Amino acid sequence: MQTYTIESLDQEGRGIARRDGKTIFIEGALTGEVVSASVYRKKPSFENARVERVLFESSQRVTPQCVNFGVCGGCSLQHLDARAQVAAKQRVLEDSLWHIGKVKAGQMLPPIHGPAWGYRRRARMSARYVEKKGGSLIGFHEKRSSFVADMRGCEVLPPHISKLLSPLRELVNQLSIRERMPQIEVACGDAADVLVFRVLEPPSAADQALLKAFAKAHQVRVYLQPKGPDTAHPLWPEAPADLYYALPEFDIKMPFFPTEFTQVNHAVNGVLVRRALSLLQPQAGERIADMFCGIGNFTLPIARSGAQVLGIEGSESLVKRAAQNAAYNGLARHTQYRVMNLFEIDAATFAALGRFDRMLIDPPRDGAAELVKALAAVPPQRIVYVSCNPATLARDASILVHEEGYTLDAAGVINMFPHTAHVESIALFNRAP
């Protein structure tokens, strides 16, 4: 073990120290601390280490609330004060924009944040029968491991779902297919909670009886998923769950299928949609594009303004759901949808879509490089970019600013995943007419 002084945090929430020209990334260390740490990985230019003892403690260090912290790989920042977590993420965003994209935002927006605990309305937990551990384990993977953490509760899950972890272990122990059930997915809506059991072989009649009894006793809906996500189907009750989340500010109710992508943090998502719409400023009669539209999380609030919105998404099933949601909310005449691979779009293909007054982009972690390069032929005047990866946002911002003639007028972080190092953000780009 050696002693290190921590200079800053990296994008994964690890402390950064220097020694003999090497960068040392130290798990569990905070900026300004002096720690002793043990190295578990050595490379020519860097090393990975973990804290063994804190010799000088940061004033921002707090006692982790979850007993699984340090073992479970789900949260890495519970030892850092919640407000300091948000500030650290803001620095990650600013540093990424400058060091990767060579751009600075004209204004840093106030961070979007919400409840720090019990926020996670979607989760994919592993299930594994381990005889040496006394039976089934239900939870997230251990840090840096494929092992399942031995969890009896989870502080970031809604409390009523966290309380199900122990009963779920007892349930799985009793199933004949307990070694053929690798995953349980949680999907919580405003009016229903669904547990999707991934089954590699059909459950027996006795198994089904146990699953139904569990669902009735704990007031959850149980689905079985024999193959891909689209194969999930209700076991009990037999009717599909009334699974939805509401965006009351826009008079929108958004139904979704248990395995479809939705934001895990419904409270923060509502604030995010409001912020995105305030930046986009859609006007009645305008033509607006919602790129990577998913099930319509932004499309429908934009359409509520009276604008005509084209939502584009690579998944045919998500586009079908988005169209259904538009009809459900009385917005079908203001929306159109198209299935398209936006990772391979070029200028000619984009130009064929016609002119857009404004555009919202909400890509996955890979970003939207090909899309922003394709805008040159018919560039929209205003773009709101929602990102789940500050590095790819910075790369795409560089293209928009240095090649496409936009200015980065504002940017800010969205604390969608408290206690993790995951940084979501939003940025506003404008282009002179």
VEXPA-372964 format. One record per atom (N, C-alpha, C): x, z, y. Coordinates in steps of 0.05 Angstrom, whole numbers, padded with zeros to 5 digits, always signed. Atoms other than C-alpha are relative to their C-alpha. Last residue first. Layout:
BEGIN
XZY/...
This chain:
BEGIN
+00015+00025+00005/-00612-00805+00647/+00017-00024+00005/+00010+00012-00025/-00559-00749+00645/-00015-00026-00006/-00014+00025-00007/-00552-00718+00576/-00013-00012+00025/+00014+00018-00018/-00570-00647+00557/+00017-00024+00007/-00016+00022-00011/-00548-00603+00499/-00018-00018+00018/+00015+00020-00016/-00577-00535+00482/+00019-00020+00012/-00015+00012-00023/-00548-00491+00427/-00018-00022+00013/+00016+00021-00012/-00576-00443+00375/+00015-00010+00025/-00002+00003-00029/-00538-00398+00328/-00019-00022+00009/+00018+00021-00008/-00535-00369+00258/+00000-00002+00030/+00006+00005-00028/-00475-00328+00237/-00018-00024+00003/+00013+00026-00004/-00469-00298+00167/-00009-00003+00029/-00016+00015-00019/-00421-00239+00168/-00012-00027+00006/-00017+00020+00013/-00473-00195+00135/+00016-00014+00022/-00019-00013+00018/-00502-00129+00160/+00016-00020-00017/-00015-00024-00007/-00560-00165+00194/+00016+00011-00023/-00009-00016+00023/-00578-00234+00168/+00016+00024+00009/+00019+00003+00022/-00618-00274+00219/+00006+00018-00024/-00008-00018+00021/-00577-00248+00277/-00021+00000-00022/+00025-00009+00012/-00587-00310+00320/+00008+00018-00023/+00002-00007+00028/-00528-00325+00365/-00028+00009-00008/+00002-00028+00006/-00526-00361+00432/-00004+00005-00030/-00003-00006+00029/-00513-00427+00465/-00002+00030-00004/+00005-00028+00008/-00527-00460+00532/+00004+00003-00030/+00009-00017-00023/-00512-00522+00574/-00005+00029-00008/+00010-00024+00014/-00469-00561+00526/-00008+00021+00020/-00012-00026-00009/-00464-00626+00565/-00012+00022-00018/+00018-00023-00004/-00478-00693+00532/+00016+00023+00012/+00007-00004-00028/-00439-00758+00540/-00019+00023+00006/+00027+00010-00005/-00437-00782+00468/-00011+00006+00028/+00005+00028+00007/-00363-00779+00453/-00027-00011+00008/-00023+00017-00005/-00334-00715+00482/-00004-00030-00006/-00011-00003-00027/-00398-00674+00489/+00022-00021+00006/+00020+00003-00021/-00439-00696+00429/+00012+00000+00028/+00009+00028+00000/-00379-00705+00383/-00020-00005+00023/-00023+00016-00011/-00349-00638+00403/-00008-00030+00001/+00000-00003-00029/-00417-00605+00393/+00022-00016+00013/+00020+00018-00010/-00418-00633+00322/-00003+00001+00030/-00008+00028+00005/-00352-00600+00305/-00020-00020+00012/-00021+00006-00019/-00373-00535+00339/+00010-00029-00004/+00012+00003-00026/-00439-00534+00301/+00021-00008+00020/+00011+00027-00001/-00400-00548+00237/-00015-00004+00026/-00022+00020+00002/-00356-00487+00249/-00011-00028+00002/-00012+00005-00026/-00413-00442+00274/+00022-00021+00000/-00028+00000+00005/-00452-00450+00208/+00014-00007+00027/-00007-00023+00018/-00526-00435+00204/+00030+00000-00006/-00022+00002+00019/-00543-00479+00264/+00002+00025-00017/+00000-00026+00013/-00603-00494+00308/+00019-00002-00024/-00014+00000+00026/-00589-00553+00355/+00000+00029-00011/-00004-00028+00008/-00635-00566+00414/+00010+00000-00029/-00002-00007+00029/-00625-00636+00441/+00002+00031-00002/-00004-00029+00005/-00646-00664+00509/+00000+00005-00030/-00012-00013-00024/-00642-00735+00538/+00007+00029-00006/+00020-00016-00014/-00651-00770+00471/+00013+00015+00023/-00003-00030-00001/-00597-00821+00456/-00023+00014+00013/+00024-00010-00015/-00618-00892+00438/+00001+00030+00001/+00016+00023-00007/-00556-00931+00413/-00024+00008+00018/-00010+00015-00022/-00508-00872+00415/-00018-00022+00010/+00018-00001-00023/-00549-00826+00371/+00007-00019+00023/+00019+00022+00000/-00515-00846+00306/-00017-00001+00025/-00015+00024-00006/-00454-00801+00316/-00019-00024+00003/-00007-00001-00028/-00502-00741+00322/+00017-00025+00008/+00023+00003-00017/-00534-00760+00255/+00009-00001+00030/+00008+00028+00001/-00469-00772+00218/-00023-00004+00019/-00020+00018-00013/-00442-00704+00240/-00009-00029+00001/+00014+00026-00004/-00504-00664+00224/+00018-00020+00013/+00003+00010-00027/-00481-00596+00197/-00013-00028+00000/-00018+00022-00004/-00455-00581+00127/-00002-00013+00028/-00027-00008-00008/-00487-00512+00130/+00019-00023+00006/-00013-00020+00017/-00558-00540+00129/+00029+00004+00009/-00012+00009+00025/-00586-00578+00189/+00009+00024-00017/-00003-00026+00015/-00635-00556+00243/+00012-00006-00027/-00016+00004+00024/-00636-00611+00296/+00004+00027-00013/-00009-00025+00011/-00690-00614+00350/+00015-00006-00026/-00005-00002+00029/-00696-00677+00391/+00008+00029-00007/-00015-00024+00007/-00723-00698+00458/+00003+00002-00030/-00006-00014-00025/-00750-00761+00491/+00017+00024-00004/+00011-00027-00001/-00744-00802+00427/+00007+00013+00028/-00011-00019-00020/-00735-00877+00425/-00014+00027-00002/+00012+00001-00027/-00750-00917+00362/+00012+00022+00018/+00020-00020-00002/-00736-00902+00288/-00014+00000+00027/+00025+00010+00011/-00700-00968+00282/-00023+00020+00001/+00013+00016-00021/-00646-00941+00329/-00027-00011-00010/+00012-00018-00020/-00630-00887+00277/-00015-00016+00022/+00023-00014+00012/-00621-00938+00222/-00014+00018+00020/+00022+00020+00003/-00577-00982+00266/-00025+00013-00012/+00012+00006-00025/-00535-00922+00288/-00023-00020-00002/-00018+00014-00018/-00522-00897+00218/-00015-00008+00026/+00013+00016-00020/-00556-00845+00173/+00022-00013+00018/-00011+00028+00002/-00518-00821+00112/-00012-00018+00021/-00029-00002+00002/-00525-00745+00120/+00013-00028-00002/-00012-00001-00026/-00595-00755+00147/+00030+00003-00001/-00026-00015+00003/-00620-00777+00079/+00014-00001+00027/-00024+00016-00007/-00692-00798+00096/+00025+00018-00004/-00022-00008+00017/-00762-00778+00076/+00024-00017+00006/-00015+00020+00014/-00809-00788+00135/+00022+00012-00017/-00023-00009+00015/-00862-00747+00169/+00012-00023-00015/-00007+00019+00022/-00912-00760+00224/+00024+00011-00014/-00024-00001+00016/-00945-00709+00270/+00002-00023-00019/-00023-00003-00017/-00994-00705+00328/+00027-00001-00016/-00001+00023-00018/-01054-00733+00290/+00024+00002+00019/-00008+00025+00014/-01040-00685+00232/+00002-00023+00020/-00020+00014-00016/-01041-00623+00277/+00008-00027-00012/+00013+00018-00019/-01104-00588+00254/+00018-00016+00017/+00001-00012-00027/-01066-00529+00224/-00013-00019+00021/+00012-00027+00002/-01081-00547+00151/-00003+00012+00028/+00029+00004+00004/-01066-00621+00166/-00014+00027+00001/+00010+00012-00025/-00997-00603+00193/-00030-00004-00001/+00002-00021-00020/-00985-00557+00135/-00010-00010+00027/+00023-00017+00007/-01002-00612+00085/-00004+00022+00021/+00024+00015-00007/-00954-00659+00120/-00025+00016-00006/+00002+00000-00029/-00899-00606+00117/-00025-00015+00009/+00009-00026-00010/-00912-00594+00043/-00004+00000+00030/+00028-00002+00009/-00905-00668+00027/-00012+00026+00010/+00016+00017-00019/-00842-00671+00069/-00029+00001-00007/+00003-00015-00026/-00815-00611+00030/-00016-00017+00020/+00019-00021+00004/-00830-00646-00037/-00004+00016+00026/+00027+00010+00000/-00796-00710-00014/-00021+00022-00003/+00015-00008+00023/-00733-00674+00005/-00028-00010+00001/-00010+00014+00024/-00686-00709+00054/-00016+00006-00025/-00012-00018+00019/-00725-00688+00116/+00008-00015-00025/-00016+00015+00020/-00750-00723+00179/+00015+00021-00018/-00017-00018+00015/-00805-00697+00224/+00013-00015-00023/-00008+00011+00025/-00833-00744+00276/+00019+00019-00014/-00025-00010+00013/-00869-00707+00331/+00004-00015-00026/+00001+00014+00026/-00920-00733+00382/+00027+00005-00014/-00019+00021+00005/-00924-00682+00438/-00005-00013-00027/+00013+00025-00006/-00988-00643+00453/+00019-00024-00003/-00002+00006-00029/-00953-00576+00459/-00014-00026+00008/+00020-00015-00014/-00979-00556+00390/+00001-00005+00030/+00024+00016-00001/-00936-00612+00362/-00023+00015+00015/-00005+00022-00020/-00873-00573+00380/-00026-00016+00003/+00000-00011-00028/-00901-00511+00345/+00005-00021+00021/+00027-00007-00008/-00917-00555+00284/-00001+00014+00027/+00016+00024-00005/-00849-00589+00278/-00027+00008+00011/-00002+00007-00029/-00808-00525+00286/-00019-00023+00006/-00003-00025-00015/-00825-00491+00219/+00002-00005+00030/+00013+00003-00026/-00851-00557+00191/+00003+00024+00018/+00030+00000+00003/-00839-00550+00116/-00014-00001+00026/+00010-00019+00020/-00766-00572+00123/-00030-00002-00003/+00024-00014-00008/-00754-00610+00188/-00011+00021-00020/-00001-00021+00021/-00683-00632+00177/-00023+00019+00003/-00018+00008+00021/-00689-00670+00243/+00006+00023-00019/-00009-00025+00013/-00749-00656+00286/+00016-00007-00024/-00009+00000+00027/-00757-00717+00332/+00007+00029-00009/-00021-00019+00006/-00798-00717+00396/+00006-00002-00030/-00007+00006+00028/-00842-00770+00428/+00025+00016-00006/-00027+00008+00007/-00873-00744+00493/+00003-00006-00030/-00004+00029-00002/-00948-00746+00506/+00029-00009-00006/+00021+00017+00012/-00954-00672+00521/+00006-00029+00004/+00022+00006-00018/-00887-00642+00540/-00021-00017-00014/+00016+00025+00007/-00835-00608+00498/-00024-00003+00019/+00020+00006-00020/-00790-00557+00534/-00016-00025-00006/+00007+00028+00004/-00733-00558+00483/-00019-00010+00022/-00023+00017-00007/-00703-00493+00509/-00007-00030-00002/-00005-00005-00029/-00769-00454+00510/+00024-00017+00009/+00020+00015-00016/-00788-00486+00443/+00005+00004+00030/-00005+00029+00003/-00723-00463+00411/-00020-00016+00016/-00023+00008-00016/-00730-00393+00439/+00005-00030-00001/+00007-00003-00028/-00802-00385+00412/+00024-00009+00018/+00018+00022-00006/-00781-00412+00344/-00007+00001+00030/-00016+00024-00001/-00723-00363+00343/-00017-00024+00007/-00014+00000-00026/-00767-00304+00361/+00016-00026+00003/+00020+00003-00021/-00814-00320+00303/+00013-00001+00028/+00008+00028-00001/-00755-00331+00256/-00021-00005+00023/-00019+00015-00016/-00728-00263+00275/-00007-00029+00002/+00001-00010-00027/-00790-00228+00249/+00019-00015+00019/+00023+00010-00014/-00795-00273+00188/-00002+00010+00029/+00006-00021-00019/-00724-00260+00164/-00023-00010+00018/+00003-00025+00014/-00712-00300+00100/-00010+00022+00019/-00019-00019-00011/-00725-00367+00134/-00005+00027-00013/+00010-00011-00026/-00763-00413+00088/+00021+00020+00010/-00017-00013-00020/-00739-00458+00032/-00016+00009+00024/-00008+00017-00022/-00789-00473-00023/+00016+00016+00020/-00028+00009+00002/-00788-00432-00087/+00009-00019+00022/-00019-00022+00003/-00851-00391-00074/+00029-00009-00001/-00003-00004+00028/-00890-00450-00045/+00022+00020-00005/-00024+00010+00013/-00906-00446+00029/-00001+00007-00030/-00001-00005+00030/-00967-00438+00074/+00027-00011-00011/-00018+00018+00014/-00951-00437+00150/+00000+00007-00030/-00002-00014+00026/-01006-00408+00194/+00014-00019-00019/-00008+00015+00024/-01000-00432+00266/+00003+00019-00024/+00025+00003+00016/-01034-00408+00329/+00005-00016-00025/+00007+00029+00000/-00970-00421+00370/-00025-00006-00017/-00003+00010-00028/-00957-00349+00390/-00009-00029+00002/+00024-00004-00016/-00986-00328+00322/+00002-00011+00029/-00013+00002-00026/-00930-00360+00281/-00023+00003+00021/+00014+00009-00024/-00957-00338+00213/+00019-00001+00024/-00008-00017-00022/-00925-00334+00145/-00013-00012+00025/-00004+00013-00026/-00956-00360+00081/+00013+00020+00019/-00026-00006-00011/-00967-00347+00007/+00004-00015+00026/+00005+00006-00028/-01039-00345-00018/+00025+00008+00016/+00000-00021-00020/-01014-00345-00089/-00006-00010+00028/-00024-00001-00017/-01034-00401-00136/-00003+00022+00020/+00002+00016-00024/-01092-00384-00184/+00026+00003+00017/-00004+00028+00007/-01073-00358-00253/-00002-00018+00025/+00024+00013+00009/-01064-00287-00228/+00005-00030-00005/+00022-00017-00008/-01018-00278-00262/+00001+00007+00030/+00008-00012+00026/-00975-00332-00295/-00024+00019+00005/+00010-00028+00002/-00969-00376-00234/-00006+00008-00028/+00029+00001+00002/-00924-00438-00237/-00010+00029-00004/+00011-00027-00002/-00851-00453-00221/-00031-00002+00001/+00015-00007+00024/-00833-00523-00245/-00012+00028+00001/+00027+00011-00001/-00814-00547-00175/-00017+00007-00024/+00018-00015-00017/-00755-00500-00173/-00029-00010+00000/-00007+00001-00028/-00722-00533-00234/-00021+00015+00017/-00022+00019-00006/-00733-00511-00306/+00006+00002+00030/-00015+00008+00024/-00778-00458-00339/+00024-00018+00006/-00014+00025-00007/-00800-00422-00275/+00017-00009-00024/-00021+00007+00019/-00853-00369-00288/+00013-00026+00008/-00003+00028+00007/-00894-00339-00231/+00022-00002-00022/-00022+00007+00018/-00917-00267-00222/-00002-00030-00007/+00007+00024+00015/-00960-00244-00163/+00025-00008-00017/-00016+00024-00006/-00949-00173-00140/-00011-00023-00016/+00013+00017-00020/-00995-00113-00137/+00018-00023+00010/-00016+00000-00025/-00948-00065-00173/-00011-00019+00021/-00007-00027-00008/-00993-00046-00232/+00013+00001+00027/+00024-00015-00008/-01027-00114-00236/+00008+00028+00010/+00011+00012-00025/-00961-00153-00235/-00024+00016+00009/-00018-00007-00023/-00929-00105-00286/-00012-00011+00026/+00004-00028-00006/-00989-00113-00333/+00017+00010+00023/+00026-00002-00014/-00984-00188-00327/-00006+00029+00007/-00003+00010-00027/-00910-00187-00344/-00026+00002+00016/-00016-00019-00016/-00922-00142-00404/+00003-00009+00029/+00017-00023-00004/-00978-00186-00431/+00014+00021+00017/+00019+00007-00021/-00935-00248-00421/-00018+00024+00006/-00015+00001-00025/-00879-00216-00462/-00019-00005+00023/-00005-00028-00007/-00928-00199-00518/+00015+00002+00027/+00025-00011-00009/-00953-00271-00519/+00003+00029+00009/+00020-00004+00021/-00881-00293-00523/-00026+00010+00012/+00005-00028+00007/-00842-00317-00462/-00022+00001-00022/+00027-00010-00007/-00822-00391-00463/-00003+00030-00009/+00017+00006+00022/-00747-00403-00464/-00027+00013+00005/-00014+00021+00015/-00697-00407-00407/-00013-00006-00026/+00001-00005+00029/-00744-00366-00362/+00013-00025-00014/-00012+00024+00013/-00732-00359-00288/+00003+00005-00029/-00018-00006+00022/-00781-00305-00265/+00011-00026-00012/-00003+00024+00017/-00812-00318-00197/+00021+00006-00021/-00025-00002+00016/-00836-00254-00164/+00000-00024-00018/-00002+00015+00025/-00889-00266-00110/+00028+00006-00012/-00028-00001+00009/-00913-00221-00054/+00002-00013-00027/-00005-00001+00029/-00978-00235-00017/+00030+00001-00005/+00022-00010+00015/-01011-00231+00051/+00005+00003-00029/+00015-00020-00016/-00957-00242+00104/-00022+00013-00016/+00015+00012-00023/-00911-00275+00054/-00015+00022+00015/+00020-00017-00013/-00857-00247+00009/-00013-00015+00023/+00011+00014-00023/-00818-00291-00039/-00023+00017+00011/+00020-00014-00016/-00772-00257-00089/-00009-00017+00023/+00001+00007-00028/-00734-00296-00142/-00023+00014+00013/+00027-00007-00011/-00717-00265-00209/+00001-00006+00030/+00004-00001-00029/-00658-00296-00247/-00029+00008+00006/-00023-00006-00017/-00624-00300-00314/-00005+00006+00029/+00013-00002-00026/-00682-00292-00363/+00021+00007+00021/+00005+00028-00008/-00658-00313-00432/-00015-00001+00026/-00026+00013-00003/-00626-00247-00451/-00002-00029+00007/-00016-00014-00021/-00690-00209-00437/+00027-00012+00004/-00018+00021-00011/-00729-00261-00478/+00018+00012+00022/-00015+00012+00022/-00762-00209-00524/+00020-00020+00011/+00007+00028+00007/-00782-00169-00463/+00017-00011-00023/+00021+00002+00021/-00779-00093-00462/-00006-00029-00009/-00010-00013+00025/-00713-00086-00424/-00020-00004-00023/-00017+00020+00013/-00740-00135-00372/+00011+00011-00026/+00016+00022+00010/-00797-00087-00355/+00018-00020-00016/+00015-00010+00023/-00752-00026-00349/-00016-00022-00013/-00019-00004+00021/-00705-00063-00303/-00013+00009-00026/-00007+00026+00010/-00764-00087-00262/+00021+00002-00023/+00021+00009+00018/-00789-00016-00255/+00006-00027-00012/-00001-00016+00024/-00720+00003-00226/-00022-00007-00020/-00024+00007+00016/-00718-00056-00178/+00002+00017-00025/+00006+00013+00025/-00790-00049-00155/+00024-00004-00018/+00009-00020+00020/-00776+00003-00101/-00006-00012-00027/-00023-00015+00009/-00735-00049-00063/-00008+00020-00022/-00014+00016+00019/-00797-00093-00060/+00025+00014-00011/+00017+00002+00024/-00840-00040-00027/+00012-00018-00022/+00001-00024+00017/-00783-00023+00020/-00017-00002-00025/+00022-00017-00008/-00774-00095+00044/-00003+00024-00018/+00026+00009+00010/-00705-00117+00021/-00023+00016+00012/+00008+00023-00017/-00646-00101+00066/-00025-00013-00011/+00009-00007-00027/-00638-00030+00039/-00009-00024+00017/-00014+00017-00019/-00634-00050-00034/-00011+00005+00027/+00014+00006-00024/-00654-00005-00093/+00017-00017+00018/+00026-00013+00003/-00634+00017-00162/-00018-00005+00024/+00015-00008-00024/-00574-00030-00166/-00027+00013-00008/+00018-00020+00013/-00519-00038-00219/-00017+00013+00023/-00003-00027-00010/-00487-00100-00187/-00022+00018-00013/+00023-00009-00016/-00489-00162-00230/+00003+00029+00008/+00015-00022+00012/-00421-00188-00252/-00023+00007+00019/+00025+00011+00011/-00400-00257-00227/-00017+00022-00013/+00004-00002+00029/-00349-00225-00182/-00026-00013-00008/-00021+00016+00012/-00318-00226-00112/-00003+00000-00031/-00018+00013-00018/-00366-00170-00090/+00022-00014-00016/-00021-00017-00012/-00416-00153-00143/+00018-00017+00017/-00026-00001+00012/-00473-00202-00153/+00018+00020+00013/-00019+00021-00009/-00542-00185-00129/+00027+00003-00014/-00011-00003-00027/-00594-00145-00166/+00017-00024+00008/+00014+00018-00018/-00628-00131-00233/+00012+00004+00028/-00007-00004-00028/-00588-00101-00290/-00014-00021+00017/+00001+00022-00019/-00619-00096-00359/+00009+00009+00028/+00023+00017-00002/-00598-00046-00412/+00003-00021+00022/+00025-00014+00007/-00554+00015-00420/-00025-00018+00003/+00010-00013-00025/-00493-00011-00383/-00027+00013-00006/-00019-00021-00007/-00457-00027-00449/-00009+00016+00025/+00004-00023+00018/-00519-00066-00472/+00018+00024+00008/-00027-00009+00007/-00515-00112-00412/-00003+00026-00016/+00001-00022+00019/-00579-00153-00402/+00028+00007-00009/-00019+00002+00022/-00572-00194-00339/-00003+00025-00018/+00009-00018+00020/-00620-00210-00282/+00019-00003-00024/-00008+00005+00027/-00594-00241-00218/-00011+00021-00019/-00015-00021+00013/-00632-00235-00153/+00007-00009-00029/-00004+00010+00027/-00654-00292-00108/+00019+00020-00014/-00025-00008+00013/-00682-00263-00044/+00001-00012-00028/-00006+00018+00022/-00735-00280+00008/+00027+00009-00013/+00025+00007+00013/-00769-00232+00055/+00004-00020-00023/-00005+00024+00017/-00704-00198+00076/-00025-00006-00017/+00008+00025-00013/-00719-00153+00136/-00002-00024-00020/+00025+00008+00012/-00720-00084+00105/-00010-00027+00009/+00004-00008+00028/-00665-00060+00152/-00028-00011-00010/-00026+00000+00014/-00635-00084+00218/-00004+00005-00030/-00005-00023+00017/-00702-00103+00249/+00026-00003-00015/+00024-00014+00008/-00695-00158+00301/+00006+00024-00017/-00003-00018+00022/-00642-00200+00336/-00026+00015-00005/+00026-00004+00013/-00635-00260+00381/+00004+00019-00023/+00003+00002+00029/-00573-00255+00424/-00028+00005-00009/+00002-00026+00013/-00579-00266+00499/-00004-00003-00030/+00027-00011+00000/-00557-00337+00516/-00001+00028-00012/+00004-00014+00026/-00486-00354+00534/-00027+00014+00000/+00012-00026-00001/-00489-00404+00592/-00001+00011-00029/+00004-00007-00028/-00449-00466+00608/-00012+00028+00003/+00027+00002-00009/-00426-00468+00536/-00002+00009+00029/+00010-00026-00008/-00353-00482+00524/-00029-00004+00010/+00023+00000-00019/-00325-00541+00486/-00007+00029+00006/-00011+00003-00027/-00259-00555+00450/-00022-00002+00021/+00013+00022-00014/-00298-00565+00385/+00012-00006+00028/+00006+00023+00017/-00256-00525+00336/-00011-00024+00017/-00024+00007+00017/-00220-00474+00380/-00006-00024-00018/-00024+00007-00015/-00273-00472+00435/+00023-00010-00018/+00006+00022-00019/-00339-00475+00399/+00026-00009+00014/+00003+00024+00016/-00312-00433+00341/-00004-00024+00019/-00026+00009+00010/-00286-00379+00388/-00002-00026-00015/-00015+00010-00022/-00353-00375+00424/+00028-00010-00008/+00012+00024-00010/-00392-00370+00359/+00017-00012+00023/-00005+00021+00020/-00345-00319+00328/-00011-00027+00010/-00028+00008-00003/-00348-00278+00392/+00008-00022-00020/-00002+00016-00024/-00424-00278+00389/+00028-00009+00005/+00010+00026+00007/-00420-00255+00317/+00001-00019+00024/-00021+00014+00016/-00376-00197+00337/-00009-00028-00007/-00021+00007-00019/-00427-00177+00391/+00023-00015-00014/+00010+00023-00016/-00483-00179+00340/+00021-00009+00020/+00002+00023+00018/-00444-00134+00292/-00008-00025+00016/-00027+00012+00000/-00427-00087+00350/+00001-00024-00019/-00004+00015-00026/-00501-00076+00361/+00027-00013+00001/+00017+00024-00001/-00511-00059+00287/+00004-00016+00026/+00024-00004-00015/-00452-00010+00285/-00016-00026+00004/-00003+00006-00029/-00401-00032+00234/-00027+00004+00013/-00017-00021-00012/-00396+00000+00164/+00004-00004+00030/+00016-00024-00004/-00456-00042+00141/+00016+00023+00013/-00004-00013-00026/-00415-00104+00152/-00016+00025+00005/-00028-00006-00004/-00404-00137+00084/+00006+00016+00025/-00005-00008-00027/-00474-00142+00055/+00030+00007+00003/+00020+00010-00018/-00495-00180-00008/+00005+00006+00029/-00010+00021-00017/-00432-00173-00049/-00019-00009+00021/+00017+00024-00002/-00454-00107-00080/+00013-00020+00020/+00002+00012+00027/-00397-00059-00094/-00016-00026+00001/-00027-00001+00010/-00375-00037-00024/+00002-00011-00029/-00020+00012-00017/-00445-00020-00003/+00028+00004-00011/-00013+00022+00014/-00490-00004-00062/+00022-00013+00017/-00018-00011+00020/-00509+00065-00035/+00015-00022-00015/+00006+00007+00028/-00539+00031+00026/+00021+00011-00019/+00025-00012+00008/-00538+00064+00095/-00006-00004-00030/+00019+00020+00012/-00465+00051+00109/-00025+00014-00011/+00003-00005+00029/-00435+00107+00152/-00019-00020-00011/+00023-00016+00008/-00416+00079+00220/+00000+00004-00030/+00004-00004+00029/-00352+00051+00251/-00024+00019-00005/+00023+00015+00009/-00360+00030+00324/-00005+00002-00030/+00025-00014-00009/-00315+00085+00350/-00025-00015-00008/+00014+00012-00023/-00260+00053+00308/-00024+00017+00007/+00026+00011+00003/-00222+00100+00261/-00011-00012+00026/+00012-00003-00027/-00148+00113+00259/-00026-00016+00000/-00017-00020-00013/-00119+00126+00189/-00008+00005+00029/+00001+00005-00029/-00174+00091+00150/+00016+00022+00013/+00004-00024-00017/-00156+00093+00076/+00001-00009+00029/-00001-00023+00017/-00157+00043+00018/-00004+00026+00016/-00007-00026-00011/-00179-00018+00056/+00000+00022-00021/+00023-00018-00004/-00179-00083+00018/+00010+00027+00010/-00003-00028+00007/-00129-00140+00020/-00026+00015+00004/+00025-00015+00000/-00124-00215+00023/+00004+00028-00009/+00006-00018+00022/-00058-00248+00041/-00028+00012+00004/+00019-00022-00004/-00039-00307+00084/-00002+00017-00025/+00005-00004-00029/+00012-00364+00095/-00019+00024+00005/-00023+00003-00018/+00046-00370+00027/-00005+00008+00029/-00004+00029-00004/-00013-00340-00012/+00024-00003+00019/-00022+00009-00017/-00022-00270-00040/+00002-00030+00000/-00005+00029+00002/-00086-00239-00067/+00022-00008+00020/+00009+00010+00027/-00103-00166-00083/+00004-00030-00003/+00003+00029+00002/-00065-00131-00027/-00008-00008-00028/-00014+00012+00023/-00076-00057-00018/-00006-00029-00002/+00015+00019+00016/-00093-00027+00049/+00017-00010-00023/-00018+00007+00022/-00073+00030+00095/-00017-00017-00019/+00009-00005+00028/-00112+00027+00159/+00023-00004-00019/-00025+00000+00016/-00103+00030+00234/-00007+00009-00028/-00007-00021+00020/-00166+00010+00269/+00028-00003-00010/-00012-00024-00012/-00173-00030+00333/+00007+00022-00019/-00018+00005-00023/-00221-00082+00304/+00010+00026+00012/+00012+00007-00026/-00252-00059+00239/+00020-00003+00022/-00014-00009-00024/-00228-00056+00167/-00013-00011+00025/+00007-00027-00007/-00272-00060+00105/+00014+00011+00024/+00028-00008+00003/-00240-00122+00076/-00004+00029+00006/+00004-00026+00013/-00171-00137+00103/-00029+00007-00001/+00029-00004-00002/-00148-00208+00118/-00008+00024-00016/+00011-00017+00022/-00072-00208+00128/-00030+00004+00006/+00025-00012-00007/-00042-00265+00169/-00011+00015-00024/+00024+00005+00017/+00031-00277+00154/-00025+00013+00013/+00009+00027-00004/+00089-00283+00203/-00024-00007-00017/-00021+00019+00008/+00123-00220+00177/-00010-00029+00001/-00025-00013+00011/+00059-00179+00182/+00019-00022-00009/-00023+00018+00003/-00005-00194+00221/+00024+00016-00011/-00025-00013-00008/-00074-00161+00218/+00023-00020-00005/-00024+00017-00001/-00144-00189+00216/+00024+00016+00009/-00020-00006-00021/-00203-00146+00194/+00024-00018-00002/-00024-00014+00009/-00255-00180+00151/+00018+00006+00024/+00002-00029-00006/-00325-00197+00177/+00024+00016-00010/+00012-00013+00023/-00327-00265+00143/-00002+00030+00004/+00028+00009+00003/-00316-00303+00208/-00014+00012-00024/+00002+00029+00005/-00253-00262+00222/-00030-00007-00004/+00015+00007+00025/-00251-00194+00256/+00000-00030-00004/+00026+00012-00004/-00198-00173+00307/-00014-00003-00027/+00002+00013-00026/-00129-00142+00317/-00028-00010+00006/+00019+00022+00000/-00128-00091+00261/-00004-00012+00028/+00017-00003-00024/-00065-00049+00256/-00018-00024+00003/+00006+00024-00017/-00037-00047+00186/-00016+00009+00024/+00016-00007-00023/-00004+00005+00140/-00003-00024+00018/-00014+00000-00025/+00021-00014+00071/-00020+00006+00022/+00017+00000-00024/+00000+00000+00000/+00017+00000+00025/
